[in-house]
Amino acid sequence: MSPLRQSLVLTAVAVLGFLALRRLPDTHCALLHAEHEPVVVDGIEFCGVNEEANFYSPKALRFPVRLELAFAATRDGGSLKLLGEDGRPLLAHELAVSHTRKLHLHLRQVTGRPGYVHLHPTPSEDGTWSFTLPAWFAAGNPGGRFQAYVDFVTVRSSQVQLAEATAELDLLKVATSPSSPRNVVRAATFTTRQAGQSAMIRVTLASPAGRPPLKLRPLMGSLGHAVLFGDPDARPGYAHMHPSLEGGEFGPDPTLSFRLRLPPPGRYDLWVNIDDGAEDYLLVPIEVTP
């Protein structure tokens, strides 16, 4: 191929890629949620209120970014890189603040000791982003297979992008039990469980018996977050949700309500992330019907 033709081909590819990105939703929340309707309560702006989330597979969406993730030998953290189509890592100044952070890492442990944490890696000048696992998550963790999903907004496009990867943490031959949340799920109700339908999922939380009533604090511009994960092999993907203000969120032992367009039939794990003075993660298994 002549230099001129090669240049024309590269230019055409770049233009098509740019046009494809411009067709994506144009707000920080619009891809992860149907609409962006910020709501201010007591001076705090909540993002994602009254929006319906969708279940996505980043690989199926074919974003022009590749995620590489590895754990550190110390087993208490790791690092990642976001590589563009040219193989160059994305740098911190190229990402905008979205949901109060530049980069959101949703790390799901699939085997060894199932669990989930929502992390915000710290960037370095060469495009490496480092993260530290919470002490309660790393302590006694036997290792296993992990799924990693990231969402971020590039300054150039002002649009959300997603990427995913898998990683392995070397297995240890230790006896360990799953880490326990401080709080409990008292009830979980669904307006529908039928695939493809719009569902309202209401999760009522409570403190354990003998402790003061649970009182939520704002967490990343919301009263909580929820992430839905599919089967890592049959239905890979995730949905990131913020609670709607349906009533009962601010009182003791609150109920959080999440709007979700239900994914294909099957079993899913819904992890609810809250802050009652420290972060806590609670699991709600979900079965979606045909």
ZALUM-11255 format. One record per residue (C-alpha): residue number from 0; residue in three letters; x, y, z. Coordinates in steps of 0.001 Angstrom, whole numbers, always signed. Each point is the difference from the previous one (the first is absolute). Example, Ala and Ser with C-alpha at 12.3 -4.5 7.8 and 13.67 -1.06 7.14 Angstrom:
! residues 2
<rec num="0" residuo="Ala" c1="+12300" c2="-4500" c3="+7800"/>
<rec num="1" residuo="Ser" c1="+1370" c2="+3440" c3="-660"/>
! end
This chain:
! residues 290
<rec num="0" residuo="Met" c1="+0" c2="+0" c3="+0"/>
<rec num="1" residuo="Ser" c1="+1355" c2="+3394" c3="-988"/>
<rec num="2" residuo="Pro" c1="+654" c2="+2615" c3="+2706"/>
<rec num="3" residuo="Leu" c1="-2815" c2="+2168" c3="-1397"/>
<rec num="4" residuo="Arg" c1="-2550" c2="-2809" c3="+21"/>
<rec num="5" residuo="Gln" c1="+1085" c2="-1049" c3="+3486"/>
<rec num="6" residuo="Ser" c1="-453" c2="+3564" c3="+1219"/>
<rec num="7" residuo="Leu" c1="-3471" c2="+190" c3="-1555"/>
<rec num="8" residuo="Val" c1="-1037" c2="-3296" c3="+1605"/>
<rec num="9" residuo="Leu" c1="+1227" c2="+1083" c3="+3430"/>
<rec num="10" residuo="Thr" c1="-1809" c2="+3321" c3="-357"/>
<rec num="11" residuo="Ala" c1="-3235" c2="-1750" c3="-976"/>
<rec num="12" residuo="Val" c1="+256" c2="-2366" c3="+2970"/>
<rec num="13" residuo="Ala" c1="+615" c2="+2922" c3="+2362"/>
<rec num="14" residuo="Val" c1="-2996" c2="+1924" c3="-1378"/>
<rec num="15" residuo="Leu" c1="-2280" c2="-3032" c3="+277"/>
<rec num="16" residuo="Gly" c1="+1181" c2="-623" c3="+3551"/>
<rec num="17" residuo="Phe" c1="-651" c2="+3623" c3="+929"/>
<rec num="18" residuo="Leu" c1="-3496" c2="-94" c3="-1519"/>
<rec num="19" residuo="Ala" c1="-746" c2="-3247" c3="+1842"/>
<rec num="20" residuo="Leu" c1="+987" c2="+1558" c3="+3313"/>
<rec num="21" residuo="Arg" c1="-2116" c2="+3078" c3="-690"/>
<rec num="22" residuo="Arg" c1="-3046" c2="-2271" c3="-404"/>
<rec num="23" residuo="Leu" c1="+369" c2="-1224" c3="+3577"/>
<rec num="24" residuo="Pro" c1="-2005" c2="+1699" c3="+2793"/>
<rec num="25" residuo="Asp" c1="+1332" c2="+3478" c3="+681"/>
<rec num="26" residuo="Thr" c1="-251" c2="+363" c3="+3780"/>
<rec num="27" residuo="His" c1="+1960" c2="-1530" c3="+2835"/>
<rec num="28" residuo="Cys" c1="-2933" c2="-2166" c3="+1063"/>
<rec num="29" residuo="Ala" c1="-1789" c2="-623" c3="-3275"/>
<rec num="30" residuo="Leu" c1="+1633" c2="-3298" c3="-902"/>
<rec num="31" residuo="Leu" c1="-312" c2="-1568" c3="+3425"/>
<rec num="32" residuo="His" c1="-3466" c2="+1531" c3="+406"/>
<rec num="33" residuo="Ala" c1="-2786" c2="+843" c3="-2437"/>
<rec num="34" residuo="Glu" c1="-15" c2="+3715" c3="+871"/>
<rec num="35" residuo="His" c1="+1962" c2="+2391" c3="+2175"/>
<rec num="36" residuo="Glu" c1="-2160" c2="+1831" c3="+2542"/>
<rec num="37" residuo="Pro" c1="+2115" c2="+1375" c3="+2865"/>
<rec num="38" residuo="Val" c1="-2004" c2="+652" c3="+3150"/>
<rec num="39" residuo="Val" c1="+1157" c2="+2264" c3="+2844"/>
<rec num="40" residuo="Val" c1="-975" c2="-1019" c3="+3552"/>
<rec num="41" residuo="Asp" c1="+1361" c2="+1956" c3="+2962"/>
<rec num="42" residuo="Gly" c1="+2639" c2="+1561" c3="-2231"/>
<rec num="43" residuo="Ile" c1="+1232" c2="-3361" c3="-1321"/>
<rec num="44" residuo="Glu" c1="-372" c2="-727" c3="-3721"/>
<rec num="45" residuo="Phe" c1="-1017" c2="-3607" c3="-587"/>
<rec num="46" residuo="Cys" c1="+867" c2="-1453" c3="-3393"/>
<rec num="47" residuo="Gly" c1="-2114" c2="-2668" c3="-1632"/>
<rec num="48" residuo="Val" c1="-3201" c2="+625" c3="+1960"/>
<rec num="49" residuo="Asn" c1="-3167" c2="-1394" c3="-1645"/>
<rec num="50" residuo="Glu" c1="+1990" c2="-1451" c3="-2883"/>
<rec num="51" residuo="Glu" c1="-318" c2="-3485" c3="-1412"/>
<rec num="52" residuo="Ala" c1="+3282" c2="-1870" c3="-205"/>
<rec num="53" residuo="Asn" c1="+910" c2="-2481" c3="-2702"/>
<rec num="54" residuo="Phe" c1="+2040" c2="-3189" c3="+32"/>
<rec num="55" residuo="Tyr" c1="+3057" c2="+195" c3="-2279"/>
<rec num="56" residuo="Ser" c1="+2846" c2="-2160" c3="-1196"/>
<rec num="57" residuo="Pro" c1="+2885" c2="+2409" c3="-723"/>
<rec num="58" residuo="Lys" c1="+1601" c2="-2444" c3="-2449"/>
<rec num="59" residuo="Ala" c1="-3236" c2="-268" c3="-1967"/>
<rec num="60" residuo="Leu" c1="-144" c2="+3806" c3="-266"/>
<rec num="61" residuo="Arg" c1="+3505" c2="+11" c3="-1522"/>
<rec num="62" residuo="Phe" c1="+1348" c2="+3134" c3="+1634"/>
<rec num="63" residuo="Pro" c1="+3394" c2="+1080" c3="-1418"/>
<rec num="64" residuo="Val" c1="+1800" c2="-709" c3="+3266"/>
<rec num="65" residuo="Arg" c1="+1569" c2="-3106" c3="+1529"/>
<rec num="66" residuo="Leu" c1="+309" c2="-650" c3="+3718"/>
<rec num="67" residuo="Glu" c1="+3043" c2="-1761" c3="+1426"/>
<rec num="68" residuo="Leu" c1="-27" c2="-852" c3="+3701"/>
<rec num="69" residuo="Ala" c1="+2376" c2="-1917" c3="+2273"/>
<rec num="70" residuo="Phe" c1="+290" c2="-592" c3="+3724"/>
<rec num="71" residuo="Ala" c1="+3121" c2="+902" c3="+1979"/>
<rec num="72" residuo="Ala" c1="+2169" c2="-2731" c3="+1505"/>
<rec num="73" residuo="Thr" c1="-914" c2="+1374" c3="+3423"/>
<rec num="74" residuo="Arg" c1="-3646" c2="-1010" c3="-675"/>
<rec num="75" residuo="Asp" c1="-1297" c2="+3260" c3="+1485"/>
<rec num="76" residuo="Gly" c1="-601" c2="+1864" c3="-3248"/>
<rec num="77" residuo="Gly" c1="+1018" c2="+237" c3="-3625"/>
<rec num="78" residuo="Ser" c1="+155" c2="+2196" c3="-3066"/>
<rec num="79" residuo="Leu" c1="-1728" c2="+524" c3="-3316"/>
<rec num="80" residuo="Lys" c1="+420" c2="+1763" c3="-3314"/>
<rec num="81" residuo="Leu" c1="-2554" c2="+1278" c3="-2490"/>
<rec num="82" residuo="Leu" c1="+1467" c2="-425" c3="-3475"/>
<rec num="83" residuo="Gly" c1="-1408" c2="+1842" c3="-2996"/>
<rec num="84" residuo="Glu" c1="-111" c2="-1306" c3="-3543"/>
<rec num="85" residuo="Asp" c1="+3538" c2="+1270" c3="-537"/>
<rec num="86" residuo="Gly" c1="+1210" c2="-2010" c3="+3005"/>
<rec num="87" residuo="Arg" c1="+723" c2="+3146" c3="+1993"/>
<rec num="88" residuo="Pro" c1="-1280" c2="+89" c3="+3596"/>
<rec num="89" residuo="Leu" c1="-2559" c2="+2630" c3="+919"/>
<rec num="90" residuo="Leu" c1="+1417" c2="+2569" c3="+2416"/>
<rec num="91" residuo="Ala" c1="-1714" c2="+1621" c3="+2958"/>
<rec num="92" residuo="His" c1="-409" c2="+3394" c3="-1681"/>
<rec num="93" residuo="Glu" c1="-1918" c2="-1696" c3="-2822"/>
<rec num="94" residuo="Leu" c1="-2771" c2="-1138" c3="+2351"/>
<rec num="95" residuo="Ala" c1="-2736" c2="+2212" c3="+1428"/>
<rec num="96" residuo="Val" c1="-1575" c2="-253" c3="+3427"/>
<rec num="97" residuo="Ser" c1="-3086" c2="-2229" c3="-148"/>
<rec num="98" residuo="His" c1="-2093" c2="-889" c3="+3067"/>
<rec num="99" residuo="Thr" c1="+2610" c2="+1882" c3="+2097"/>
<rec num="100" residuo="Arg" c1="+2979" c2="-2077" c3="-1266"/>
<rec num="101" residuo="Lys" c1="+2045" c2="-349" c3="-3183"/>
<rec num="102" residuo="Leu" c1="+69" c2="-3784" c3="-147"/>
<rec num="103" residuo="His" c1="-2373" c2="-2557" c3="+1495"/>
<rec num="104" residuo="Leu" c1="+1199" c2="-3589" c3="+365"/>
<rec num="105" residuo="His" c1="-2621" c2="-2633" c3="+761"/>
<rec num="106" residuo="Leu" c1="+1941" c2="-3059" c3="+1143"/>
<rec num="107" residuo="Arg" c1="-1984" c2="-3211" c3="+387"/>
<rec num="108" residuo="Gln" c1="+1525" c2="-3157" c3="+1464"/>
<rec num="109" residuo="Val" c1="-1545" c2="-2997" c3="-1737"/>
<rec num="110" residuo="Thr" c1="+1816" c2="-2943" c3="+1601"/>
<rec num="111" residuo="Gly" c1="+1874" c2="-658" c3="+3237"/>
<rec num="112" residuo="Arg" c1="-2130" c2="+2297" c3="+2134"/>
<rec num="113" residuo="Pro" c1="-2739" c2="+1802" c3="-1939"/>
<rec num="114" residuo="Gly" c1="-92" c2="+3736" c3="+636"/>
<rec num="115" residuo="Tyr" c1="+0" c2="+3490" c3="-1505"/>
<rec num="116" residuo="Val" c1="+1659" c2="+3371" c3="+597"/>
<rec num="117" residuo="His" c1="-366" c2="+3387" c3="-1696"/>
<rec num="118" residuo="Leu" c1="+3435" c2="+1667" c3="-266"/>
<rec num="119" residuo="His" c1="+1494" c2="+3234" c3="-1345"/>
<rec num="120" residuo="Pro" c1="+3548" c2="-605" c3="-1269"/>
<rec num="121" residuo="Thr" c1="+2673" c2="+2674" c3="+318"/>
<rec num="122" residuo="Pro" c1="+1825" c2="+1043" c3="-3198"/>
<rec num="123" residuo="Ser" c1="+3714" c2="+348" c3="-662"/>
<rec num="124" residuo="Glu" c1="+1724" c2="+1974" c3="-2748"/>
<rec num="125" residuo="Asp" c1="+508" c2="-3014" c3="-2287"/>
<rec num="126" residuo="Gly" c1="-3697" c2="-905" c3="-149"/>
<rec num="127" residuo="Thr" c1="+84" c2="-2695" c3="+2674"/>
<rec num="128" residuo="Trp" c1="-2854" c2="+148" c3="+2500"/>
<rec num="129" residuo="Ser" c1="+610" c2="-1630" c3="+3374"/>
<rec num="130" residuo="Phe" c1="-2604" c2="-1267" c3="+2437"/>
<rec num="131" residuo="Thr" c1="+27" c2="-1323" c3="+3548"/>
<rec num="132" residuo="Leu" c1="-2414" c2="-2669" c3="+1160"/>
<rec num="133" residuo="Pro" c1="-1867" c2="+742" c3="+3247"/>
<rec num="134" residuo="Ala" c1="+1633" c2="-1752" c3="+2937"/>
<rec num="135" residuo="Trp" c1="-3160" c2="-1979" c3="+766"/>
<rec num="136" residuo="Phe" c1="-116" c2="-1234" c3="-3609"/>
<rec num="137" residuo="Ala" c1="+3679" c2="-948" c3="-256"/>
<rec num="138" residuo="Ala" c1="+268" c2="-1631" c3="+3435"/>
<rec num="139" residuo="Gly" c1="-98" c2="-3771" c3="-339"/>
<rec num="140" residuo="Asn" c1="-1045" c2="+234" c3="-3635"/>
<rec num="141" residuo="Pro" c1="+841" c2="-3356" c3="-1626"/>
<rec num="142" residuo="Gly" c1="+228" c2="+1510" c3="-3470"/>
<rec num="143" residuo="Gly" c1="-1722" c2="-1219" c3="-3136"/>
<rec num="144" residuo="Arg" c1="-1559" c2="+1427" c3="-3134"/>
<rec num="145" residuo="Phe" c1="-1041" c2="+3645" c3="-198"/>
<rec num="146" residuo="Gln" c1="-2067" c2="+2034" c3="-2432"/>
<rec num="147" residuo="Ala" c1="+891" c2="+3667" c3="-388"/>
<rec num="148" residuo="Tyr" c1="-2271" c2="+2642" c3="-1517"/>
<rec num="149" residuo="Val" c1="+931" c2="+3665" c3="-289"/>
<rec num="150" residuo="Asp" c1="-2030" c2="+3030" c3="-993"/>
<rec num="151" residuo="Phe" c1="+1404" c2="+3445" c3="-684"/>
<rec num="152" residuo="Val" c1="-563" c2="+3139" c3="-2059"/>
<rec num="153" residuo="Thr" c1="+2591" c2="+1357" c3="-2409"/>
<rec num="154" residuo="Val" c1="+510" c2="+3768" c3="-114"/>
<rec num="155" residuo="Arg" c1="+123" c2="-41" c3="-3790"/>
<rec num="156" residuo="Ser" c1="-3350" c2="-1717" c3="-536"/>
<rec num="157" residuo="Ser" c1="-1813" c2="+837" c3="+3288"/>
<rec num="158" residuo="Gln" c1="-1513" c2="-3476" c3="-282"/>
<rec num="159" residuo="Val" c1="+43" c2="-3051" c3="+2206"/>
<rec num="160" residuo="Gln" c1="+2164" c2="-2884" c3="-1116"/>
<rec num="161" residuo="Leu" c1="+147" c2="-3531" c3="+1405"/>
<rec num="162" residuo="Ala" c1="+2612" c2="-2728" c3="+9"/>
<rec num="163" residuo="Glu" c1="+339" c2="-3418" c3="+1570"/>
<rec num="164" residuo="Ala" c1="+2681" c2="-2588" c3="+732"/>
<rec num="165" residuo="Thr" c1="+620" c2="-3098" c3="+2090"/>
<rec num="166" residuo="Ala" c1="+2870" c2="-583" c3="+2397"/>
<rec num="167" residuo="Glu" c1="+1228" c2="-2760" c3="+2293"/>
<rec num="168" residuo="Leu" c1="+1219" c2="+327" c3="+3558"/>
<rec num="169" residuo="Asp" c1="+2163" c2="-3003" c3="+883"/>
<rec num="170" residuo="Leu" c1="-1877" c2="-2542" c3="+2094"/>
<rec num="171" residuo="Leu" c1="+1096" c2="-586" c3="+3568"/>
<rec num="172" residuo="Lys" c1="-702" c2="-3206" c3="+1870"/>
<rec num="173" residuo="Val" c1="-1643" c2="+1664" c3="+2962"/>
<rec num="174" residuo="Ala" c1="-3348" c2="-561" c3="+1630"/>
<rec num="175" residuo="Thr" c1="-2034" c2="+3199" c3="-165"/>
<rec num="176" residuo="Ser" c1="-3614" c2="+1035" c3="+130"/>
<rec num="177" residuo="Pro" c1="-1656" c2="+2815" c3="-1977"/>
<rec num="178" residuo="Ser" c1="+367" c2="+3437" c3="+1533"/>
<rec num="179" residuo="Ser" c1="-3245" c2="+1029" c3="+1719"/>
<rec num="180" residuo="Pro" c1="-1722" c2="+3360" c3="-462"/>
<rec num="181" residuo="Arg" c1="-714" c2="+2096" c3="+3076"/>
<rec num="182" residuo="Asn" c1="-3646" c2="+461" c3="-989"/>
<rec num="183" residuo="Val" c1="-2728" c2="-2284" c3="-1329"/>
<rec num="184" residuo="Val" c1="-2548" c2="-118" c3="-2813"/>
<rec num="185" residuo="Arg" c1="-3378" c2="-163" c3="+1690"/>
<rec num="186" residuo="Ala" c1="-2027" c2="-315" c3="-3223"/>
<rec num="187" residuo="Ala" c1="+298" c2="+279" c3="-3790"/>
<rec num="188" residuo="Thr" c1="-3056" c2="+427" c3="-2233"/>
<rec num="189" residuo="Phe" c1="-400" c2="+262" c3="-3778"/>
<rec num="190" residuo="Thr" c1="-2831" c2="+1488" c3="-2042"/>
<rec num="191" residuo="Thr" c1="+836" c2="-2621" c3="-2630"/>
<rec num="192" residuo="Arg" c1="+2631" c2="-2644" c3="-625"/>
<rec num="193" residuo="Gln" c1="-723" c2="-400" c3="-3706"/>
<rec num="194" residuo="Ala" c1="+2946" c2="+506" c3="-2367"/>
<rec num="195" residuo="Gly" c1="-109" c2="+3147" c3="-2105"/>
<rec num="196" residuo="Gln" c1="-2470" c2="+1754" c3="+2298"/>
<rec num="197" residuo="Ser" c1="+524" c2="+3131" c3="+2074"/>
<rec num="198" residuo="Ala" c1="+270" c2="-1019" c3="+3644"/>
<rec num="199" residuo="Met" c1="+97" c2="+1879" c3="+3263"/>
<rec num="200" residuo="Ile" c1="+2176" c2="-1852" c3="+2501"/>
<rec num="201" residuo="Arg" c1="-536" c2="+1049" c3="+3613"/>
<rec num="202" residuo="Val" c1="+2589" c2="-1086" c3="+2546"/>
<rec num="203" residuo="Thr" c1="-714" c2="+592" c3="+3685"/>
<rec num="204" residuo="Leu" c1="+3132" c2="+132" c3="+2143"/>
<rec num="205" residuo="Ala" c1="+450" c2="-198" c3="+3736"/>
<rec num="206" residuo="Ser" c1="+2606" c2="-113" c3="+2732"/>
<rec num="207" residuo="Pro" c1="+480" c2="-3318" c3="+1825"/>
<rec num="208" residuo="Ala" c1="-2068" c2="-564" c3="+3127"/>
<rec num="209" residuo="Gly" c1="+1251" c2="+1977" c3="+2979"/>
<rec num="210" residuo="Arg" c1="+1587" c2="+2788" c3="-2033"/>
<rec num="211" residuo="Pro" c1="-1333" c2="+3526" c3="-683"/>
<rec num="212" residuo="Pro" c1="-2189" c2="+354" c3="-3120"/>
<rec num="213" residuo="Leu" c1="+1863" c2="+199" c3="-3290"/>
<rec num="214" residuo="Lys" c1="+429" c2="+3564" c3="-1287"/>
<rec num="215" residuo="Leu" c1="+1442" c2="+504" c3="-3480"/>
<rec num="216" residuo="Arg" c1="+2591" c2="+2585" c3="-957"/>
<rec num="217" residuo="Pro" c1="+603" c2="+1331" c3="-3540"/>
<rec num="218" residuo="Leu" c1="+2394" c2="-2135" c3="-2017"/>
<rec num="219" residuo="Met" c1="+1392" c2="+1351" c3="-3287"/>
<rec num="220" residuo="Gly" c1="-2915" c2="+2331" c3="-578"/>
<rec num="221" residuo="Ser" c1="-2649" c2="-2536" c3="+988"/>
<rec num="222" residuo="Leu" c1="-1540" c2="-1672" c3="+3042"/>
<rec num="223" residuo="Gly" c1="+1437" c2="-3254" c3="-1241"/>
<rec num="224" residuo="His" c1="+939" c2="-1906" c3="-3103"/>
<rec num="225" residuo="Ala" c1="-974" c2="-3375" c3="-1402"/>
<rec num="226" residuo="Val" c1="+1710" c2="-2132" c3="-2611"/>
<rec num="227" residuo="Leu" c1="-1634" c2="-2979" c3="-1703"/>
<rec num="228" residuo="Phe" c1="+2334" c2="-2722" c3="-1307"/>
<rec num="229" residuo="Gly" c1="-935" c2="-2825" c3="-2340"/>
<rec num="230" residuo="Asp" c1="+1464" c2="-3479" c3="-230"/>
<rec num="231" residuo="Pro" c1="+3678" c2="+528" c3="-899"/>
<rec num="232" residuo="Asp" c1="-158" c2="-2577" c3="-2795"/>
<rec num="233" residuo="Ala" c1="-3594" c2="-154" c3="-1234"/>
<rec num="234" residuo="Arg" c1="-1090" c2="+3634" c3="+511"/>
<rec num="235" residuo="Pro" c1="+3032" c2="+2231" c3="+596"/>
<rec num="236" residuo="Gly" c1="-758" c2="+3643" c3="+636"/>
<rec num="237" residuo="Tyr" c1="-1201" c2="+2410" c3="+2652"/>
<rec num="238" residuo="Ala" c1="-2402" c2="+2826" c3="+808"/>
<rec num="239" residuo="His" c1="+921" c2="+2914" c3="+2273"/>
<rec num="240" residuo="Met" c1="-2954" c2="+1579" c3="+1819"/>
<rec num="241" residuo="His" c1="-736" c2="+2912" c3="+2306"/>
<rec num="242" residuo="Pro" c1="-3061" c2="+7" c3="+2256"/>
<rec num="243" residuo="Ser" c1="-3097" c2="+1994" c3="-899"/>
<rec num="244" residuo="Leu" c1="-1529" c2="+2201" c3="+2678"/>
<rec num="245" residuo="Glu" c1="-3213" c2="-1944" c3="+571"/>
<rec num="246" residuo="Gly" c1="-266" c2="+681" c3="+3741"/>
<rec num="247" residuo="Gly" c1="+1527" c2="-1716" c3="+2980"/>
<rec num="248" residuo="Glu" c1="+3611" c2="+545" c3="-1046"/>
<rec num="249" residuo="Phe" c1="+902" c2="+2525" c3="+2687"/>
<rec num="250" residuo="Gly" c1="-1652" c2="-1644" c3="+2979"/>
<rec num="251" residuo="Pro" c1="+1336" c2="-2720" c3="+2288"/>
<rec num="252" residuo="Asp" c1="+252" c2="-3468" c3="-1561"/>
<rec num="253" residuo="Pro" c1="-496" c2="+1496" c3="-3486"/>
<rec num="254" residuo="Thr" c1="-1412" c2="-1405" c3="-3230"/>
<rec num="255" residuo="Leu" c1="+1948" c2="+666" c3="-3198"/>
<rec num="256" residuo="Ser" c1="-1847" c2="-225" c3="-3317"/>
<rec num="257" residuo="Phe" c1="+1771" c2="-763" c3="-3274"/>
<rec num="258" residuo="Arg" c1="-1432" c2="+172" c3="-3523"/>
<rec num="259" residuo="Leu" c1="+1352" c2="-2605" c3="-2404"/>
<rec num="260" residuo="Arg" c1="-837" c2="-1282" c3="-3466"/>
<rec num="261" residuo="Leu" c1="+292" c2="-3696" c3="+777"/>
<rec num="262" residuo="Pro" c1="+2596" c2="-2007" c3="-1959"/>
<rec num="263" residuo="Pro" c1="-515" c2="-3455" c3="-1596"/>
<rec num="264" residuo="Pro" c1="-1338" c2="-2820" c3="+2194"/>
<rec num="265" residuo="Gly" c1="+2351" c2="-1521" c3="+2547"/>
<rec num="266" residuo="Arg" c1="+1553" c2="+468" c3="+3406"/>
<rec num="267" residuo="Tyr" c1="+1712" c2="+3278" c3="+873"/>
<rec num="268" residuo="Asp" c1="+1807" c2="+1455" c3="+3003"/>
<rec num="269" residuo="Leu" c1="-1077" c2="+3452" c3="+1171"/>
<rec num="270" residuo="Trp" c1="+2567" c2="+1634" c3="+2283"/>
<rec num="271" residuo="Val" c1="-1213" c2="+3015" c3="+1973"/>
<rec num="272" residuo="Asn" c1="+2754" c2="+2399" c3="+1100"/>
<rec num="273" residuo="Ile" c1="-843" c2="+2387" c3="+2863"/>
<rec num="274" residuo="Asp" c1="+1717" c2="+2237" c3="+2549"/>
<rec num="275" residuo="Asp" c1="-1124" c2="+49" c3="+3641"/>
<rec num="276" residuo="Gly" c1="+3232" c2="+1559" c3="+1217"/>
<rec num="277" residuo="Ala" c1="+2075" c2="-2477" c3="-1982"/>
<rec num="278" residuo="Glu" c1="-696" c2="-1812" c3="-3249"/>
<rec num="279" residuo="Asp" c1="-1987" c2="-3219" c3="+56"/>
<rec num="280" residuo="Tyr" c1="-988" c2="-2485" c3="-2727"/>
<rec num="281" residuo="Leu" c1="-3098" c2="-2187" c3="+89"/>
<rec num="282" residuo="Leu" c1="-939" c2="-2755" c3="-2457"/>
<rec num="283" residuo="Val" c1="-3503" c2="-536" c3="-1403"/>
<rec num="284" residuo="Pro" c1="-326" c2="-3008" c3="-2379"/>
<rec num="285" residuo="Ile" c1="-2475" c2="+603" c3="-2834"/>
<rec num="286" residuo="Glu" c1="-1731" c2="-2438" c3="-2361"/>
<rec num="287" residuo="Val" c1="-1263" c2="+1534" c3="-3261"/>
<rec num="288" residuo="Thr" c1="-2764" c2="-1986" c3="-1683"/>
<rec num="289" residuo="Pro" c1="-826" c2="-391" c3="-3730"/>
! end
